[in-house]
């Protein structure tokens, strides 16, 4: 039987063979070993560089559950499937690649009772200038368009309870990219308590995988279309609620 403070820690991995073992050990030491009831889940999504094999090599050393398939699902499906496999009252999801400090988990954890979704807001960033500029402009647009207090809605480090699964994740998503932002917008619109906690953020070696500079124009176009669809979707929900 789970304790009220039990947590499922989900670490996402895709083509991170060079760092995956270091990162798993770091999260195990900083979080799992220090928590009284923590389920450690490694979600590997169809890597082609030997990441899954590197994870499996740690099976006799560190207690974790490996989920995912050799076939690539994509970020959204990988996250939803991993969350669906979690069994604890709280779920923490973290992107891989040594970008986040495992110790920052406790910053999110300490406010778990006050909020339904807690997101780590990246601070002291040293990643590519275009990524920092895009993040600032993107969240400014969200604040202006939706009037929600969001400053890093697409962060890859977040903690939530099962209300978020019931009211948001289980009801379907429409964004083609920036899935974490859609979750934030829908959570706030559906009355869940949202909060951002400042965390540290490290620079990934090499070019950004999520948003290389050459993909910025396409990302901007996709964002505009998805946000328009989101605005319409939330308006329809409000109209349906008022009729009921």
C-alpha positions as CSV (number, residue, x, y, z in Angstrom):
1,X,0.0,0.0,0.0
2,X,1.4,3.4,-1.0
3,X,2.1,6.1,1.6
4,X,0.4,9.5,1.1
5,X,3.9,10.9,0.2
6,X,5.0,8.2,-2.2
7,X,6.4,9.4,-5.5
8,X,7.1,7.9,-8.9
9,X,10.3,9.5,-10.3
10,X,10.4,9.2,-14.1
11,X,13.6,9.9,-15.9
12,X,13.3,10.3,-19.7
13,X,16.1,9.1,-21.9
14,X,16.6,9.1,-25.7
15,X,20.0,8.7,-27.3
16,X,21.9,9.6,-24.1
17,X,24.3,6.7,-24.1
18,X,27.3,8.9,-23.0
19,X,25.6,10.2,-19.9
20,X,22.7,7.9,-19.0
21,X,24.5,5.8,-16.4
22,X,25.9,8.9,-14.7
23,X,22.5,10.5,-14.6
24,X,20.7,7.4,-13.2
25,X,23.2,7.1,-10.4
26,X,22.9,10.8,-9.6
27,X,19.1,10.7,-9.3
28,X,19.3,7.5,-7.3
29,X,21.7,9.0,-4.8
30,X,20.0,12.5,-4.6
31,X,16.4,11.4,-4.6
32,X,15.6,7.7,-4.4
33,X,17.9,6.7,-1.6
34,X,16.7,9.7,0.5
35,X,13.0,9.2,0.0
36,X,11.0,6.7,2.1
37,X,8.8,5.5,-0.8
38,X,10.1,6.3,-4.3
39,X,9.4,4.3,-7.4
40,X,12.2,4.8,-9.9
41,X,11.2,4.6,-13.6
42,X,13.5,5.0,-16.5
43,X,11.5,5.7,-19.7
44,X,13.7,5.0,-22.7
45,X,12.3,5.9,-26.1
46,X,13.7,4.0,-29.0
47,X,17.3,5.1,-28.8
48,X,19.7,4.1,-31.6
49,X,23.0,4.8,-29.8
50,X,23.0,2.0,-27.2
51,X,21.2,3.9,-24.4
52,X,18.9,1.0,-23.6
53,X,21.8,-1.4,-23.3
54,X,23.6,1.1,-21.0
55,X,20.5,1.3,-18.8
56,X,20.2,-2.5,-18.6
57,X,23.8,-2.8,-17.4
58,X,22.7,-1.0,-14.2
59,X,19.9,-3.4,-13.4
60,X,21.9,-5.3,-10.8
61,X,23.2,-2.2,-9.2
62,X,20.3,0.2,-8.9
63,X,16.6,-0.7,-8.4
64,X,14.5,0.8,-11.2
65,X,11.9,-0.2,-13.7
66,X,12.6,0.3,-17.4
67,X,9.7,1.2,-19.6
68,X,9.4,2.0,-23.3
69,X,10.0,0.1,-26.5
70,X,12.9,-0.2,-29.0
71,X,10.7,1.6,-31.4
72,X,10.6,5.4,-31.2
73,X,7.3,6.7,-29.9
74,X,8.0,10.4,-29.7
75,X,8.2,12.7,-26.6
76,X,4.5,13.0,-25.9
77,X,3.6,9.3,-26.2
78,X,6.7,8.3,-24.2
79,X,5.8,10.6,-21.4
80,X,2.1,9.6,-21.3
81,X,3.0,5.9,-21.3
82,X,5.5,6.3,-18.6
83,X,3.1,8.3,-16.4
84,X,0.5,5.6,-17.1
85,X,2.8,3.0,-15.6
86,X,3.4,5.0,-12.4
87,X,1.7,3.7,-9.3
88,X,2.4,6.4,-6.7
89,X,0.2,9.4,-5.6
90,X,2.9,11.9,-6.8
91,X,4.7,11.8,-10.1
92,X,7.9,13.6,-11.0
93,X,9.0,13.7,-14.6
94,X,12.5,14.9,-15.7
95,X,14.1,15.2,-19.1
96,X,17.4,13.4,-19.5
97,X,20.7,14.7,-20.7
98,X,22.3,16.0,-17.5
99,X,20.4,19.3,-17.9
100,X,18.9,19.2,-14.4
101,X,20.3,19.0,-11.0
102,X,18.7,16.0,-9.2
103,X,18.9,17.8,-5.9
104,X,16.4,20.3,-7.2
105,X,13.7,17.7,-6.9
106,X,13.4,18.7,-3.2
107,X,12.6,22.3,-4.2
108,X,9.6,21.0,-6.0
109,X,8.8,18.4,-3.4
110,X,8.5,20.9,-0.5
111,X,5.5,22.6,-2.0
112,X,3.7,19.4,-3.2
113,X,0.8,19.9,-0.7
114,X,0.1,23.5,-1.8
115,X,-0.1,22.9,-5.6
116,X,-1.3,20.2,-8.0
117,X,1.4,21.0,-10.6
118,X,4.8,22.3,-9.7
119,X,7.2,23.2,-12.6
120,X,10.9,24.0,-12.3
121,X,11.6,27.4,-13.8
122,X,15.1,27.4,-15.3
123,X,17.4,30.1,-14.0
124,X,21.0,31.1,-14.7
125,X,20.8,29.6,-18.1
126,X,23.8,29.3,-20.3
127,X,22.3,27.5,-23.2
128,X,22.1,28.9,-26.7
129,X,20.9,32.5,-27.0
130,X,18.1,31.6,-29.4
131,X,16.6,29.1,-27.0
132,X,16.6,31.6,-24.2
133,X,15.0,34.2,-26.4
134,X,12.4,31.8,-27.7
135,X,11.5,30.7,-24.2
136,X,11.1,34.3,-23.0
137,X,9.0,35.4,-26.0
138,X,6.9,32.2,-26.0
139,X,5.9,32.6,-22.3
140,X,5.3,36.3,-22.8
141,X,2.9,35.4,-25.5
142,X,1.1,32.8,-23.3
143,X,0.8,35.4,-20.5
144,X,-0.7,38.0,-22.9
145,X,-3.0,35.6,-24.7
146,X,-4.2,33.4,-21.8
147,X,-3.6,35.8,-18.8
148,X,-1.9,32.9,-16.9
149,X,1.2,33.4,-14.6
150,X,3.6,31.2,-16.7
151,X,7.3,32.0,-17.2
152,X,8.7,28.6,-18.1
153,X,5.7,26.5,-19.1
154,X,7.7,24.1,-21.3
155,X,10.2,23.1,-18.6
156,X,11.3,19.5,-18.5
157,X,11.3,19.1,-14.7
158,X,7.9,18.9,-13.1
159,X,6.0,17.4,-10.1
160,X,2.3,16.7,-10.0
161,X,-0.4,14.7,-8.3
162,X,-3.1,12.4,-9.7
163,X,-5.6,15.2,-10.2
164,X,-3.5,16.3,-13.2
165,X,-3.8,12.8,-14.7
166,X,-7.5,12.7,-14.2
167,X,-8.4,16.2,-15.3
168,X,-5.8,16.8,-18.1
169,X,-3.7,13.9,-19.3
170,X,-6.4,11.3,-19.5
171,X,-8.7,13.7,-21.6
172,X,-6.4,14.1,-24.5
173,X,-3.9,16.7,-25.9
174,X,-3.8,18.5,-29.2
175,X,-0.4,20.2,-29.3
176,X,2.0,18.8,-31.9
177,X,5.0,20.1,-29.9
178,X,5.5,21.8,-26.6
179,X,3.4,19.3,-24.8
180,X,4.4,20.5,-21.3
181,X,2.9,23.9,-22.1
182,X,-0.4,22.5,-23.1
183,X,-0.5,20.5,-19.8
184,X,0.1,23.7,-17.9
185,X,-2.5,25.7,-19.8
186,X,-5.2,23.0,-19.4
187,X,-4.3,22.5,-15.8
188,X,-4.8,26.1,-14.9
189,X,-8.0,26.4,-17.0
190,X,-9.5,23.4,-15.2
191,X,-8.9,24.8,-11.8
192,X,-5.7,23.0,-10.7
193,X,-3.2,24.9,-8.5
194,X,-0.1,25.8,-10.5
195,X,3.3,27.0,-9.3
196,X,6.8,27.5,-10.6
197,X,10.0,27.0,-8.5
198,X,13.4,28.4,-9.6
199,X,15.8,25.6,-10.4
200,X,19.3,25.4,-12.0
201,X,19.8,24.4,-15.6
202,X,22.9,23.1,-17.3
203,X,24.0,23.5,-20.9
204,X,23.7,20.3,-22.9
205,X,26.9,19.6,-25.0
206,X,26.4,20.3,-28.7
207,X,23.4,21.7,-30.6
208,X,20.0,21.7,-29.0
209,X,18.0,18.7,-30.0
210,X,14.6,20.2,-29.0
211,X,15.1,23.5,-30.8
212,X,18.1,23.9,-33.1
213,X,18.4,27.3,-34.6
214,X,17.4,26.1,-38.1
215,X,14.0,24.9,-36.7
216,X,13.0,28.1,-35.0
217,X,10.9,29.5,-37.9
218,X,9.0,26.3,-38.2
219,X,8.5,26.1,-34.4
220,X,7.1,29.7,-34.4
221,X,4.5,28.8,-37.0
222,X,3.6,25.6,-35.2
223,X,3.2,27.5,-31.9
224,X,0.8,30.1,-33.4
225,X,-1.4,27.4,-34.9
226,X,-1.4,25.3,-31.7
227,X,-2.1,28.2,-29.5
228,X,-5.1,29.2,-31.7
229,X,-6.4,25.7,-31.4
230,X,-5.9,25.7,-27.7
231,X,-7.7,29.0,-27.3
232,X,-10.6,27.7,-29.2
233,X,-10.6,24.4,-27.3
234,X,-10.7,26.1,-23.9
235,X,-13.4,28.5,-25.0
236,X,-15.5,25.5,-26.1
237,X,-15.0,23.9,-22.7
238,X,-16.1,27.0,-20.9
239,X,-19.2,27.3,-23.1
240,X,-20.1,23.7,-22.4
241,X,-19.7,24.2,-18.6
242,X,-21.9,27.3,-18.7
243,X,-24.6,25.4,-20.5
244,X,-24.5,22.5,-18.0
